[in-house]
Amino acid sequence: MSAAGNDAKTHYQGMYDQLGATSWHDFSGTGLANTDLYVKIPAGDSLYVVLQWNDKWGTSVNDYDLYLLNAGNGSELKYSENVQDGNDDPIEVISYTNISGSTIEGAIAVNKVIGATAKTLEVFIYPFNETQVYIDNITGVDSIFGHPAVPG
């Protein structure tokens, strides 16, 4: 038995969209403002972030990296920079707990390290307790996964 709920309010899916002359992904598709995914993490609270893209497991030659940044100053809070060079899984994962003593406004960003073609990126954000996910650039499309998504 599985729940039929989904993660529409904490999910993003879209083709890699290069932000200007950089290798960063533009979650907004506009390149103008608010080009990342945003979270508010109270002191002592946590979240997980999972990035996947549409390469076969164990064969990814497209390398994307996942970052959690301080939205105020751009500093890195946590990152996942696993190498995908032909025999790796298309996934990056971050687990973060805010031990700063104050609330952090965070930005989730994706950087394309190498890859011949743009891939469909999928980001799931799992907030704990009082952590909030802002709706900027969130997409509900295809947010049901696992057993509930199996036809029949």
N, CA, C and O atoms as a GROMACS GRO file, in nm:
protein
  608
    1MET      N    1   0.085  -0.116   0.000
    1MET     CA    2   0.000   0.000   0.000
    1MET      C    3   0.090   0.123   0.000
    1MET      O    4   0.191   0.128   0.069
    2SER      N    5   0.050   0.222  -0.078
    2SER     CA    6   0.127   0.346  -0.088
    2SER      C    7   0.034   0.466  -0.078
    2SER      O    8  -0.082   0.459  -0.117
    3ALA      N    9   0.085   0.574  -0.027
    3ALA     CA   10   0.010   0.700  -0.026
    3ALA      C   11   0.009   0.757  -0.166
    3ALA      O   12   0.104   0.739  -0.241
    4ALA      N   13  -0.098   0.825  -0.201
    4ALA     CA   14  -0.110   0.882  -0.336
    4ALA      C   15  -0.067   1.027  -0.340
    4ALA      O   16  -0.090   1.094  -0.440
    5GLY      N   17  -0.007   1.078  -0.234
    5GLY     CA   18   0.037   1.217  -0.230
    5GLY      C   19   0.154   1.241  -0.322
    5GLY      O   20   0.211   1.147  -0.379
    6ASN      N   21   0.190   1.366  -0.337
    6ASN     CA   22   0.306   1.398  -0.421
    6ASN      C   23   0.386   1.510  -0.358
    6ASN      O   24   0.350   1.562  -0.252
    7ASP      N   25   0.494   1.546  -0.422
    7ASP     CA   26   0.586   1.648  -0.371
    7ASP      C   27   0.582   1.775  -0.454
    7ASP      O   28   0.685   1.841  -0.472
    8ALA      N   29   0.464   1.811  -0.505
    8ALA     CA   30   0.449   1.923  -0.597
    8ALA      C   31   0.503   2.055  -0.542
    8ALA      O   32   0.554   2.136  -0.619
    9LYS      N   33   0.493   2.078  -0.413
    9LYS     CA   34   0.534   2.206  -0.355
    9LYS      C   35   0.682   2.211  -0.319
    9LYS      O   36   0.731   2.314  -0.271
   10THR      N   37   0.754   2.102  -0.341
   10THR     CA   38   0.897   2.097  -0.308
   10THR      C   39   0.976   2.031  -0.421
   10THR      O   40   1.074   1.961  -0.397
   11HIS      N   41   0.933   2.054  -0.545
   11HIS     CA   42   0.986   1.981  -0.660
   11HIS      C   43   1.010   2.076  -0.778
   11HIS      O   44   0.937   2.173  -0.798
   12TYR      N   45   1.113   2.045  -0.855
   12TYR     CA   46   1.140   2.116  -0.980
   12TYR      C   47   1.175   2.013  -1.086
   12TYR      O   48   1.245   1.916  -1.059
   13GLN      N   49   1.125   2.036  -1.207
   13GLN     CA   50   1.167   1.957  -1.323
   13GLN      C   51   1.173   2.047  -1.445
   13GLN      O   52   1.079   2.122  -1.471
   14GLY      N   53   1.282   2.039  -1.520
   14GLY     CA   54   1.296   2.118  -1.641
   14GLY      C   55   1.428   2.087  -1.709
   14GLY      O   56   1.520   2.033  -1.648
   15MET      N   57   1.435   2.124  -1.837
   15MET     CA   58   1.559   2.106  -1.914
   15MET      C   59   1.666   2.201  -1.861
   15MET      O   60   1.636   2.313  -1.819
   16TYR      N   61   1.791   2.156  -1.864
   16TYR     CA   62   1.903   2.244  -1.827
   16TYR      C   63   1.896   2.368  -1.915
   16TYR      O   64   1.889   2.359  -2.037
   17ASP      N   65   1.900   2.484  -1.851
   17ASP     CA   66   1.890   2.614  -1.920
   17ASP      C   67   2.008   2.699  -1.872
   17ASP      O   68   2.008   2.747  -1.759
   18GLN      N   69   2.105   2.716  -1.958
   18GLN     CA   70   2.228   2.788  -1.922
   18GLN      C   71   2.197   2.933  -1.888
   18GLN      O   72   2.127   3.002  -1.962
   19LEU      N   73   2.249   2.979  -1.774
   19LEU     CA   74   2.229   3.116  -1.728
   19LEU      C   75   2.336   3.206  -1.789
   19LEU      O   76   2.450   3.211  -1.741
   20GLY      N   77   2.299   3.277  -1.894
   20GLY     CA   78   2.392   3.369  -1.961
   20GLY      C   79   2.516   3.297  -2.010
   20GLY      O   80   2.507   3.191  -2.072
   21ALA      N   81   2.634   3.355  -1.982
   21ALA     CA   82   2.761   3.299  -2.026
   21ALA      C   83   2.821   3.205  -1.922
   21ALA      O   84   2.936   3.163  -1.935
   22THR      N   85   2.745   3.173  -1.818
   22THR     CA   86   2.794   3.085  -1.713
   22THR      C   87   2.755   2.941  -1.742
   22THR      O   88   2.690   2.913  -1.843
   23SER      N   89   2.795   2.850  -1.655
   23SER     CA   90   2.752   2.710  -1.667
   23SER      C   91   2.645   2.677  -1.562
   23SER      O   92   2.610   2.560  -1.544
   24TRP      N   93   2.592   2.778  -1.494
   24TRP     CA   94   2.488   2.760  -1.393
   24TRP      C   95   2.353   2.743  -1.461
   24TRP      O   96   2.329   2.798  -1.569
   25HIS      N   97   2.265   2.667  -1.396
   25HIS     CA   98   2.130   2.645  -1.446
   25HIS      C   99   2.038   2.759  -1.404
   25HIS      O  100   2.045   2.806  -1.291
   26ASP      N  101   1.953   2.803  -1.495
   26ASP     CA  102   1.854   2.907  -1.467
   26ASP      C  103   1.719   2.838  -1.442
   26ASP      O  104   1.650   2.801  -1.537
   27PHE      N  105   1.683   2.821  -1.316
   27PHE     CA  106   1.557   2.756  -1.281
   27PHE      C  107   1.437   2.838  -1.328
   27PHE      O  108   1.330   2.782  -1.352
   28SER      N  109   1.453   2.970  -1.342
   28SER     CA  110   1.342   3.056  -1.381
   28SER      C  111   1.316   3.055  -1.531
   28SER      O  112   1.203   3.078  -1.575
   29GLY      N  113   1.419   3.027  -1.610
   29GLY     CA  114   1.406   3.032  -1.755
   29GLY      C  115   1.408   3.173  -1.811
   29GLY      O  116   1.390   3.191  -1.932
   30THR      N  117   1.428   3.273  -1.726
   30THR     CA  118   1.425   3.412  -1.772
   30THR      C  119   1.562   3.479  -1.769
   30THR      O  120   1.588   3.570  -1.847
   31GLY      N  121   1.649   3.434  -1.679
   31GLY     CA  122   1.781   3.495  -1.665
   31GLY      C  123   1.777   3.632  -1.600
   31GLY      O  124   1.879   3.701  -1.595
   32LEU      N  125   1.662   3.673  -1.550
   32LEU     CA  126   1.648   3.808  -1.498
   32LEU      C  127   1.671   3.818  -1.348
   32LEU      O  128   1.759   3.891  -1.303
   33ALA      N  129   1.594   3.746  -1.271
   33ALA     CA  130   1.605   3.750  -1.124
   33ALA      C  131   1.550   3.620  -1.068
   33ALA      O  132   1.477   3.548  -1.135
   34ASN      N  133   1.588   3.590  -0.943
   34ASN     CA  134   1.539   3.470  -0.877
   34ASN      C  135   1.558   3.346  -0.965
   34ASN      O  136   1.462   3.276  -0.997
   35THR      N  137   1.681   3.322  -1.004
   35THR     CA  138   1.712   3.214  -1.098
   35THR      C  139   1.741   3.080  -1.031
   35THR      O  140   1.772   2.983  -1.100
   36ASP      N  141   1.731   3.073  -0.897
   36ASP     CA  142   1.757   2.950  -0.823
   36ASP      C  143   1.628   2.899  -0.759
   36ASP      O  144   1.520   2.953  -0.784
   37LEU      N  145   1.639   2.796  -0.676
   37LEU     CA  146   1.531   2.751  -0.589
   37LEU      C  147   1.564   2.804  -0.450
   37LEU      O  148   1.681   2.808  -0.412
   38TYR      N  149   1.463   2.844  -0.372
   38TYR     CA  150   1.491   2.915  -0.248
   38TYR      C  151   1.426   2.848  -0.128
   38TYR      O  152   1.315   2.795  -0.136
   39VAL      N  153   1.498   2.852  -0.016
   39VAL     CA  154   1.451   2.792   0.109
   39VAL      C  155   1.483   2.884   0.226
   39VAL      O  156   1.574   2.966   0.219
   40LYS      N  157   1.406   2.869   0.332
   40LYS     CA  158   1.429   2.942   0.457
   40LYS      C  159   1.452   2.837   0.564
   40LYS      O  160   1.363   2.757   0.595
   41ILE      N  161   1.573   2.836   0.621
   41ILE     CA  162   1.613   2.732   0.716
   41ILE      C  163   1.636   2.793   0.854
   41ILE      O  164   1.738   2.858   0.876
   42PRO      N  165   1.542   2.773   0.947
   42PRO     CA  166   1.560   2.826   1.083
   42PRO      C  167   1.680   2.760   1.152
   42PRO      O  168   1.725   2.652   1.113
   43ALA      N  169   1.731   2.826   1.254
   43ALA     CA  170   1.842   2.772   1.333
   43ALA      C  171   1.805   2.633   1.386
   43ALA      O  172   1.696   2.614   1.439
   44GLY      N  173   1.896   2.538   1.370
   44GLY     CA  174   1.876   2.403   1.418
   44GLY      C  175   1.795   2.314   1.326
   44GLY      O  176   1.781   2.195   1.353
   45ASP      N  177   1.742   2.368   1.218
   45ASP     CA  178   1.658   2.291   1.127
   45ASP      C  179   1.741   2.236   1.010
   45ASP      O  180   1.856   2.275   0.990
   46SER      N  181   1.680   2.143   0.935
   46SER     CA  182   1.753   2.070   0.832
   46SER      C  183   1.673   2.056   0.703
   46SER      O  184   1.553   2.083   0.699
   47LEU      N  185   1.743   2.013   0.599
   47LEU     CA  186   1.679   1.974   0.474
   47LEU      C  187   1.770   1.880   0.397
   47LEU      O  188   1.892   1.880   0.415
   48TYR      N  189   1.709   1.801   0.309
   48TYR     CA  190   1.780   1.720   0.210
   48TYR      C  191   1.742   1.776   0.074
   48TYR      O  192   1.629   1.820   0.053
   49VAL      N  193   1.837   1.775  -0.019
   49VAL     CA  194   1.810   1.814  -0.157
   49VAL      C  195   1.868   1.706  -0.247
   49VAL      O  196   1.983   1.665  -0.230
   50VAL      N  197   1.788   1.659  -0.341
   50VAL     CA  198   1.830   1.555  -0.435
   50VAL      C  199   1.817   1.608  -0.576
   50VAL      O  200   1.711   1.657  -0.616
   51LEU      N  201   1.925   1.598  -0.653
   51LEU     CA  202   1.926   1.633  -0.796
   51LEU      C  203   1.946   1.506  -0.875
   51LEU      O  204   2.038   1.428  -0.847
   52GLN      N  205   1.860   1.485  -0.975
   52GLN     CA  206   1.875   1.374  -1.069
   52GLN      C  207   1.858   1.428  -1.210
   52GLN      O  208   1.795   1.532  -1.229
   53TRP      N  209   1.914   1.357  -1.307
   53TRP     CA  210   1.890   1.393  -1.446
   53TRP      C  211   1.875   1.266  -1.528
   53TRP      O  212   1.905   1.156  -1.480
   54ASN      N  213   1.827   1.282  -1.651
   54ASN     CA  214   1.781   1.167  -1.729
   54ASN      C  215   1.892   1.097  -1.808
   54ASN      O  216   1.887   1.089  -1.930
   55ASP      N  217   1.991   1.047  -1.737
   55ASP     CA  218   2.088   0.951  -1.791
   55ASP      C  219   2.058   0.816  -1.728
   55ASP      O  220   1.996   0.809  -1.622
   56LYS      N  221   2.102   0.709  -1.792
   56LYS     CA  222   2.084   0.576  -1.735
   56LYS      C  223   2.177   0.560  -1.614
   56LYS      O  224   2.288   0.611  -1.612
   57TRP      N  225   2.127   0.486  -1.513
   57TRP     CA  226   2.206   0.460  -1.394
   57TRP      C  227   2.331   0.382  -1.431
   57TRP      O  228   2.327   0.287  -1.508
   58GLY      N  229   2.443   0.425  -1.374
   58GLY     CA  230   2.570   0.357  -1.395
   58GLY      C  231   2.640   0.393  -1.525
   58GLY      O  232   2.744   0.335  -1.557
   59THR      N  233   2.585   0.488  -1.602
   59THR     CA  234   2.646   0.522  -1.733
   59THR      C  235   2.651   0.672  -1.760
   59THR      O  236   2.671   0.711  -1.875
   60SER      N  237   2.632   0.756  -1.660
   60SER     CA  238   2.623   0.900  -1.686
   60SER      C  239   2.757   0.960  -1.725
   60SER      O  240   2.857   0.944  -1.656
   61VAL      N  241   2.757   1.030  -1.839
   61VAL     CA  242   2.874   1.106  -1.884
   61VAL      C  243   2.848   1.256  -1.873
   61VAL      O  244   2.933   1.337  -1.908
   62ASN      N  245   2.730   1.292  -1.824
   62ASN     CA  246   2.695   1.431  -1.800
   62ASN      C  247   2.714   1.457  -1.651
   62ASN      O  248   2.659   1.385  -1.568
   63ASP      N  249   2.791   1.561  -1.619
   63ASP     CA  250   2.828   1.588  -1.481
   63ASP      C  251   2.768   1.721  -1.436
   63ASP      O  252   2.808   1.827  -1.483
   64TYR      N  253   2.672   1.714  -1.345
   64TYR     CA  254   2.611   1.832  -1.284
   64TYR      C  255   2.644   1.830  -1.135
   64TYR      O  256   2.651   1.724  -1.074
   65ASP      N  257   2.665   1.947  -1.077
   65ASP     CA  258   2.693   1.959  -0.934
   65ASP      C  259   2.582   2.038  -0.867
   65ASP      O  260   2.519   2.124  -0.929
   66LEU      N  261   2.557   2.008  -0.739
   66LEU     CA  262   2.448   2.066  -0.663
   66LEU      C  263   2.504   2.149  -0.548
   66LEU      O  264   2.597   2.106  -0.479
   67TYR      N  265   2.447   2.268  -0.528
   67TYR     CA  266   2.496   2.359  -0.424
   67TYR      C  267   2.380   2.415  -0.342
   67TYR      O  268   2.271   2.439  -0.394
   68LEU      N  269   2.406   2.434  -0.214
   68LEU     CA  270   2.318   2.512  -0.128
   68LEU      C  271   2.399   2.634  -0.088
   68LEU      O  272   2.503   2.623  -0.024
   69LEU      N  273   2.350   2.751  -0.128
   69LEU     CA  274   2.421   2.876  -0.106
   69LEU      C  275   2.346   2.963  -0.006
   69LEU      O  276   2.225   2.951   0.009
   70ASN      N  277   2.418   3.051   0.061
   70ASN     CA  278   2.356   3.155   0.140
   70ASN      C  279   2.306   3.258   0.039
   70ASN      O  280   2.386   3.320  -0.030
   71ALA      N  281   2.173   3.278   0.030
   71ALA     CA  282   2.116   3.368  -0.070
   71ALA      C  283   2.158   3.513  -0.046
   71ALA      O  284   2.156   3.594  -0.140
   72GLY      N  285   2.195   3.547   0.076
   72GLY     CA  286   2.234   3.684   0.108
   72GLY      C  287   2.371   3.722   0.055
   72GLY      O  288   2.389   3.832   0.004
   73ASN      N  289   2.468   3.631   0.068
   73ASN     CA  290   2.605   3.666   0.029
   73ASN      C  291   2.667   3.570  -0.073
   73ASN      O  292   2.780   3.590  -0.116
   74GLY      N  293   2.594   3.465  -0.112
   74GLY     CA  294   2.643   3.372  -0.214
   74GLY      C  295   2.743   3.269  -0.164
   74GLY      O  296   2.793   3.189  -0.244
   75SER      N  297   2.773   3.268  -0.036
   75SER     CA  298   2.871   3.171   0.015
   75SER      C  299   2.812   3.030   0.013
   75SER      O  300   2.691   3.012   0.025
   76GLU      N  301   2.898   2.931  -0.003
   76GLU     CA  302   2.855   2.792  -0.007
   76GLU      C  303   2.827   2.742   0.134
   76GLU      O  304   2.912   2.754   0.223
   77LEU      N  305   2.708   2.686   0.153
   77LEU     CA  306   2.673   2.623   0.280
   77LEU      C  307   2.703   2.474   0.274
   77LEU      O  308   2.750   2.415   0.372
   78LYS      N  309   2.675   2.413   0.159
   78LYS     CA  310   2.698   2.270   0.138
   78LYS      C  311   2.697   2.246  -0.012
   78LYS      O  312   2.634   2.319  -0.088
   79TYR      N  313   2.768   2.141  -0.055
   79TYR     CA  314   2.769   2.109  -0.197
   79TYR      C  315   2.788   1.961  -0.218
   79TYR      O  316   2.834   1.889  -0.130
   80SER      N  317   2.752   1.916  -0.338
   80SER     CA  318   2.775   1.779  -0.381
   80SER      C  319   2.836   1.786  -0.520
   80SER      O  320   2.771   1.830  -0.615
   81GLU      N  321   2.961   1.743  -0.530
   81GLU     CA  322   3.036   1.751  -0.655
   81GLU      C  323   3.089   1.614  -0.697
   81GLU      O  324   3.205   1.601  -0.734
   82ASN      N  325   3.002   1.512  -0.690
   82ASN     CA  326   3.044   1.379  -0.736
   82ASN      C  327   3.074   1.384  -0.885
   82ASN      O  328   3.010   1.458  -0.960
   83VAL      N  329   3.170   1.304  -0.928
   83VAL     CA  330   3.208   1.300  -1.069
   83VAL      C  331   3.123   1.196  -1.142
   83VAL      O  332   3.109   1.083  -1.097
   84GLN      N  333   3.068   1.237  -1.255
   84GLN     CA  334   2.999   1.145  -1.346
   84GLN      C  335   3.080   1.145  -1.475
   84GLN      O  336   3.080   1.243  -1.550
   85ASP      N  337   3.149   1.033  -1.501
   85ASP     CA  338   3.239   1.027  -1.616
   85ASP      C  339   3.221   0.900  -1.700
   85ASP      O  340   3.316   0.854  -1.764
   86GLY      N  341   3.101   0.845  -1.698
   86GLY     CA  342   3.073   0.732  -1.785
   86GLY      C  343   3.031   0.605  -1.714
   86GLY      O  344   2.967   0.519  -1.774
   87ASN      N  345   3.064   0.592  -1.587
   87ASN     CA  346   3.025   0.471  -1.512
   87ASN      C  347   2.960   0.507  -1.378
   87ASN      O  348   2.969   0.432  -1.281
   88ASP      N  349   2.895   0.622  -1.376
   88ASP     CA  350   2.840   0.674  -1.250
   88ASP      C  351   2.690   0.698  -1.261
   88ASP      O  352   2.634   0.703  -1.371
   89ASP      N  353   2.625   0.714  -1.146
   89ASP     CA  354   2.482   0.742  -1.142
   89ASP      C  355   2.456   0.892  -1.158
   89ASP      O  356   2.535   0.974  -1.109
   90PRO      N  357   2.347   0.930  -1.224
   90PRO     CA  358   2.312   1.071  -1.246
   90PRO      C  359   2.240   1.130  -1.124
   90PRO      O  360   2.120   1.159  -1.130
   91ILE      N  361   2.313   1.147  -1.016
   91ILE     CA  362   2.251   1.195  -0.892
   91ILE      C  363   2.353   1.271  -0.807
   91ILE      O  364   2.471   1.236  -0.802
   92GLU      N  365   2.304   1.376  -0.741
   92GLU     CA  366   2.379   1.450  -0.640
   92GLU      C  367   2.285   1.471  -0.522
   92GLU      O  368   2.166   1.495  -0.543
   93VAL      N  369   2.336   1.463  -0.399
   93VAL     CA  370   2.253   1.474  -0.280
   93VAL      C  371   2.321   1.564  -0.177
   93VAL      O  372   2.442   1.554  -0.155
   94ILE      N  373   2.242   1.651  -0.115
   94ILE     CA  374   2.290   1.736  -0.006
   94ILE      C  375   2.204   1.712   0.118
   94ILE      O  376   2.082   1.703   0.109
   95SER      N  377   2.269   1.701   0.232
   95SER     CA  378   2.202   1.699   0.362
   95SER      C  379   2.262   1.815   0.441
   95SER      O  380   2.384   1.824   0.456
   96TYR      N  381   2.176   1.904   0.491
   96TYR     CA  382   2.226   2.024   0.559
   96TYR      C  383   2.148   2.052   0.685
   96TYR      O  384   2.025   2.044   0.686
   97THR      N  385   2.218   2.085   0.793
   97THR     CA  386   2.158   2.132   0.918
   97THR      C  387   2.214   2.269   0.949
   97THR      O  388   2.336   2.289   0.948
   98ASN      N  389   2.127   2.364   0.976
   98ASN     CA  390   2.167   2.500   1.007
   98ASN      C  391   2.212   2.509   1.153
   98ASN      O  392   2.130   2.506   1.245
   99ILE      N  393   2.343   2.520   1.174
   99ILE     CA  394   2.398   2.532   1.310
   99ILE      C  395   2.447   2.673   1.337
   99ILE      O  396   2.523   2.696   1.431
  100SER      N  397   2.405   2.770   1.254
  100SER     CA  398   2.455   2.907   1.265
  100SER      C  399   2.398   2.984   1.383
  100SER      O  400   2.457   3.083   1.427
  101GLY      N  401   2.283   2.941   1.437
  101GLY     CA  402   2.221   3.014   1.546
  101GLY      C  403   2.116   3.114   1.500
  101GLY      O  404   2.046   3.173   1.583
  102SER      N  405   2.104   3.135   1.368
  102SER     CA  406   2.001   3.224   1.316
  102SER      C  407   1.945   3.167   1.186
  102SER      O  408   2.005   3.077   1.126
  103THR      N  409   1.832   3.218   1.143
  103THR     CA  410   1.768   3.171   1.021
  103THR      C  411   1.852   3.205   0.898
  103THR      O  412   1.907   3.315   0.889
  104ILE      N  413   1.861   3.112   0.806
  104ILE     CA  414   1.935   3.132   0.681
  104ILE      C  415   1.839   3.128   0.564
  104ILE      O  416   1.756   3.037   0.553
  105GLU      N  417   1.851   3.227   0.477
  105GLU     CA  418   1.781   3.225   0.349
  105GLU      C  419   1.877   3.157   0.252
  105GLU      O  420   1.987   3.207   0.227
  106GLY      N  421   1.836   3.042   0.198
  106GLY     CA  422   1.924   2.963   0.113
  106GLY      C  423   1.880   2.962  -0.032
  106GLY      O  424   1.762   2.984  -0.063
  107ALA      N  425   1.974   2.937  -0.120
  107ALA     CA  426   1.948   2.924  -0.263
  107ALA      C  427   2.007   2.791  -0.310
  107ALA      O  428   2.124   2.762  -0.285
  108ILE      N  429   1.927   2.712  -0.377
  108ILE     CA  430   1.972   2.585  -0.433
  108ILE      C  431   2.010   2.610  -0.578
  108ILE      O  432   1.930   2.661  -0.656
  109ALA      N  433   2.133   2.574  -0.613
  109ALA     CA  434   2.184   2.602  -0.747
  109ALA      C  435   2.245   2.476  -0.807
  109ALA      O  436   2.291   2.387  -0.736
  110VAL      N  437   2.245   2.470  -0.941
  110VAL     CA  438   2.302   2.357  -1.014
  110VAL      C  439   2.401   2.412  -1.115
  110VAL      O  440   2.371   2.508  -1.187
  111ASN      N  441   2.518   2.351  -1.120
  111ASN     CA  442   2.623   2.389  -1.215
  111ASN      C  443   2.653   2.271  -1.307
  111ASN      O  444   2.673   2.159  -1.261
  112LYS      N  445   2.657   2.297  -1.436
  112LYS     CA  446   2.692   2.194  -1.532
  112LYS      C  447   2.844   2.193  -1.548
  112LYS      O  448   2.903   2.291  -1.593
  113VAL      N  449   2.907   2.081  -1.511
  113VAL     CA  450   3.052   2.068  -1.521
  113VAL      C  451   3.090   2.026  -1.662
  113VAL      O  452   3.179   2.085  -1.724
  114ILE      N  453   3.022   1.922  -1.712
  114ILE     CA  454   3.049   1.874  -1.847
  114ILE      C  455   2.926   1.797  -1.897
  114ILE      O  456   2.852   1.736  -1.820
  115GLY      N  457   2.906   1.802  -2.026
  115GLY     CA  458   2.795   1.729  -2.086
  115GLY      C  459   2.771   1.776  -2.227
  115GLY      O  460   2.773   1.896  -2.255
  116ALA      N  461   2.747   1.682  -2.317
  116ALA     CA  462   2.729   1.714  -2.458
  116ALA      C  463   2.591   1.772  -2.486
  116ALA      O  464   2.577   1.861  -2.570
  117THR      N  465   2.490   1.722  -2.418
  117THR     CA  466   2.354   1.768  -2.443
  117THR      C  467   2.288   1.810  -2.312
  117THR      O  468   2.323   1.762  -2.205
  118ALA      N  469   2.192   1.901  -2.324
  118ALA     CA  470   2.117   1.943  -2.206
  118ALA      C  471   2.029   1.828  -2.160
  118ALA      O  472   1.968   1.759  -2.242
  119LYS      N  473   2.023   1.807  -2.032
  119LYS     CA  474   1.944   1.700  -1.973
  119LYS      C  475   1.824   1.758  -1.898
  119LYS      O  476   1.823   1.875  -1.861
  120THR      N  477   1.725   1.672  -1.876
  120THR     CA  478   1.613   1.711  -1.790
  120THR      C  479   1.658   1.696  -1.646
  120THR      O  480   1.695   1.587  -1.602
  121LEU      N  481   1.655   1.806  -1.572
  121LEU     CA  482   1.695   1.807  -1.432
  121LEU      C  483   1.572   1.793  -1.345
  121LEU      O  484   1.466   1.849  -1.375
  122GLU      N  485   1.586   1.718  -1.237
  122GLU     CA  486   1.477   1.701  -1.142
  122GLU      C  487   1.534   1.721  -1.002
  122GLU      O  488   1.631   1.656  -0.964
  123VAL      N  489   1.473   1.812  -0.927
  123VAL     CA  490   1.518   1.843  -0.792
  123VAL      C  491   1.404   1.819  -0.695
  123VAL      O  492   1.294   1.870  -0.713
  124PHE      N  493   1.432   1.740  -0.591
  124PHE     CA  494   1.339   1.718  -0.482
  124PHE      C  495   1.400   1.781  -0.357
  124PHE      O  496   1.516   1.757  -0.325
  125ILE      N  497   1.321   1.862  -0.287
  125ILE     CA  498   1.364   1.927  -0.164
  125ILE      C  499   1.282   1.867  -0.050
  125ILE      O  500   1.159   1.868  -0.054
  126TYR      N  501   1.351   1.816   0.050
  126TYR     CA  502   1.285   1.755   0.165
  126TYR      C  503   1.313   1.839   0.289
  126TYR      O  504   1.415   1.820   0.355
  127PRO      N  505   1.222   1.934   0.322
  127PRO     CA  506   1.243   2.018   0.440
  127PRO      C  507   1.199   1.947   0.568
  127PRO      O  508   1.105   1.868   0.566
  128PHE      N  509   1.267   1.975   0.677
  128PHE     CA  510   1.231   1.920   0.806
  128PHE      C  511   1.175   2.031   0.895
  128PHE      O  512   1.213   2.147   0.882
  129ASN      N  513   1.083   1.994   0.983
  129ASN     CA  514   1.027   2.082   1.085
  129ASN      C  515   0.977   2.214   1.027
  129ASN      O  516   0.876   2.215   0.956
  130GLU      N  517   1.046   2.325   1.055
  130GLU     CA  518   0.998   2.458   1.015
  130GLU      C  519   1.066   2.511   0.888
  130GLU      O  520   1.036   2.624   0.847
  131THR      N  521   1.154   2.435   0.825
  131THR     CA  522   1.217   2.480   0.702
  131THR      C  523   1.109   2.499   0.595
  131THR      O  524   1.021   2.415   0.579
  132GLN      N  525   1.118   2.610   0.523
  132GLN     CA  526   1.020   2.644   0.420
  132GLN      C  527   1.083   2.643   0.282
  132GLN      O  528   1.199   2.682   0.265
  133VAL      N  529   1.007   2.597   0.183
  133VAL     CA  530   1.049   2.603   0.044
  133VAL      C  531   0.965   2.711  -0.023
  133VAL      O  532   0.842   2.705  -0.021
  134TYR      N  533   1.031   2.811  -0.082
  134TYR     CA  534   0.959   2.917  -0.152
  134TYR      C  535   0.909   2.865  -0.287
  134TYR      O  536   0.970   2.776  -0.346
  135ILE      N  537   0.801   2.921  -0.336
  135ILE     CA  538   0.740   2.870  -0.459
  135ILE      C  539   0.811   2.918  -0.586
  135ILE      O  540   0.779   2.870  -0.695
  136ASP      N  541   0.905   3.011  -0.574
  136ASP     CA  542   0.979   3.057  -0.692
  136ASP      C  543   1.036   2.938  -0.768
  136ASP      O  544   1.114   2.861  -0.713
  137ASN      N  545   0.997   2.922  -0.892
  137ASN     CA  546   1.052   2.822  -0.984
  137ASN      C  547   1.016   2.677  -0.951
  137ASN      O  548   1.067   2.586  -1.016
  138ILE      N  549   0.932   2.654  -0.853
  138ILE     CA  550   0.887   2.518  -0.820
  138ILE      C  551   0.791   2.471  -0.929
  138ILE      O  552   0.707   2.548  -0.975
  139THR      N  553   0.802   2.344  -0.970
  139THR     CA  554   0.711   2.287  -1.069
  139THR      C  555   0.653   2.157  -1.015
  139THR      O  556   0.726   2.070  -0.967
  140GLY      N  557   0.523   2.144  -1.024
  140GLY     CA  558   0.455   2.025  -0.974
  140GLY      C  559   0.456   1.909  -1.072
  140GLY      O  560   0.422   1.797  -1.035
  141VAL      N  561   0.495   1.935  -1.197
  141VAL     CA  562   0.493   1.832  -1.301
  141VAL      C  563   0.582   1.715  -1.262
  141VAL      O  564   0.697   1.735  -1.224
  142ASP      N  565   0.529   1.593  -1.272
  142ASP     CA  566   0.605   1.470  -1.250
  142ASP      C  567   0.662   1.459  -1.108
  142ASP      O  568   0.771   1.405  -1.089
  143SER      N  569   0.589   1.511  -1.009
  143SER     CA  570   0.642   1.510  -0.873
  143SER      C  571   0.604   1.385  -0.794
  143SER      O  572   0.648   1.368  -0.680
  144ILE      N  573   0.523   1.298  -0.851
  144ILE     CA  574   0.492   1.170  -0.786
  144ILE      C  575   0.597   1.069  -0.831
  144ILE      O  576   0.626   1.058  -0.950
  145PHE      N  577   0.655   0.996  -0.737
  145PHE     CA  578   0.759   0.900  -0.772
  145PHE      C  579   0.745   0.775  -0.687
  145PHE      O  580   0.665   0.772  -0.593
  146GLY      N  581   0.822   0.674  -0.718
  146GLY     CA  582   0.821   0.550  -0.642
  146GLY      C  583   0.696   0.470  -0.666
  146GLY      O  584   0.637   0.477  -0.774
  147HIS      N  585   0.653   0.392  -0.566
  147HIS     CA  586   0.537   0.306  -0.581
  147HIS      C  587   0.410   0.377  -0.625
  147HIS      O  588   0.338   0.323  -0.710
  148PRO      N  589   0.379   0.497  -0.572
  148PRO     CA  590   0.256   0.563  -0.616
  148PRO      C  591   0.254   0.599  -0.765
  148PRO      O  592   0.148   0.618  -0.823
  149ALA      N  593   0.372   0.608  -0.828
  149ALA     CA  594   0.379   0.646  -0.969
  149ALA      C  595   0.372   0.529  -1.066
  149ALA      O  596   0.369   0.550  -1.188
  150VAL      N  597   0.369   0.408  -1.015
  150VAL     CA  598   0.365   0.289  -1.100
  150VAL      C  599   0.224   0.275  -1.161
  150VAL      O  600   0.125   0.275  -1.088
  151PRO      N  601   0.216   0.263  -1.294
  151PRO     CA  602   0.084   0.246  -1.356
  151PRO      C  603   0.014   0.121  -1.300
  151PRO      O  604   0.076   0.016  -1.283
  152GLY      N  605  -0.115   0.134  -1.272
  152GLY     CA  606  -0.193   0.021  -1.224
  152GLY      C  607  -0.179   0.000  -1.078
  152GLY      O  608  -0.239  -0.092  -1.022
   0.00000   0.00000   0.00000
